[in-house]
Amino acid sequence: MSAEQDPVYAPDQLKPGNRKWARRGALGSAIVMLSFFWGNHQGNTENVWLVVCALGLIAVVVGDAVLRRNGLKPNDQ
């Protein structure tokens, strides 16, 4: 790549985030989503979306932990 095509990054973009708080936030969001499962809505469409989104968040957290444990994802990011 030439200098004209190099991507421009802000210093905060390259700074690693706090992985522990990101995991807690994702799992907390999944719990909050599932707490609305017994809301006052009719039909199961909302229930399906709540469960699918919560399971997606949990799958991302578990997948990240497995990839890091197996060394397939660097621990610095």
C-alpha positions in Angstrom: 0.0 0.0 0.0 1.2 3.5 -0.7 1.0 6.3 1.8 -2.1 7.6 0.1 -4.1 4.4 0.7 -3.1 3.8 4.3 -6.0 3.8 6.6 -6.2 6.6 9.2 -6.8 5.6 12.8 -7.5 7.8 15.8 -5.3 6.9 18.8 -8.4 5.7 20.7 -9.2 3.1 18.0 -6.0 1.3 18.6 -6.3 1.3 22.4 -7.6 -2.0 23.7 -10.8 -1.9 25.7 -11.5 -3.5 29.0 -12.5 -7.1 28.0 -13.9 -8.0 31.5 -16.4 -5.0 31.5 -17.4 -5.8 27.9 -18.2 -9.4 28.8 -20.1 -8.2 31.9 -22.0 -5.7 29.8 -23.0 -8.3 27.2 -24.1 -10.8 29.8 -26.0 -8.1 31.7 -27.7 -7.0 28.6 -28.8 -10.6 27.8 -30.2 -10.9 31.4 -32.1 -7.6 31.0 -33.5 -8.8 27.6 -34.7 -12.0 29.1 -36.3 -10.2 32.0 -38.7 -8.5 29.5 -39.8 -12.0 28.4 -42.8 -11.8 30.7 -43.9 -8.4 29.5 -47.4 -7.3 28.7 -47.1 -7.9 24.9 -49.3 -10.3 22.9 -48.0 -13.0 20.6 -44.6 -14.7 20.6 -42.8 -12.5 18.0 -41.3 -10.3 20.7 -40.4 -13.4 22.8 -38.6 -15.0 19.9 -36.6 -11.8 19.2 -35.6 -11.3 22.8 -34.4 -14.9 23.2 -32.5 -14.9 19.9 -30.8 -11.6 20.7 -29.9 -12.8 24.2 -28.5 -16.1 22.9 -26.6 -14.2 20.3 -24.9 -12.1 22.9 -24.1 -15.1 25.0 -22.7 -17.0 22.0 -20.4 -14.1 21.2 -19.0 -14.0 24.7 -18.5 -17.8 24.8 -17.0 -17.8 21.3 -14.6 -15.1 22.3 -13.5 -17.0 25.4 -13.0 -20.2 23.5 -10.9 -18.5 20.7 -8.7 -16.7 23.3 -8.2 -19.9 25.3 -7.2 -21.8 22.2 -4.8 -19.1 21.1 -6.7 -18.2 17.9 -7.4 -14.6 19.0 -4.7 -12.4 20.5 -5.2 -11.3 24.1 -4.1 -7.7 23.6 -7.2 -6.6 21.8 
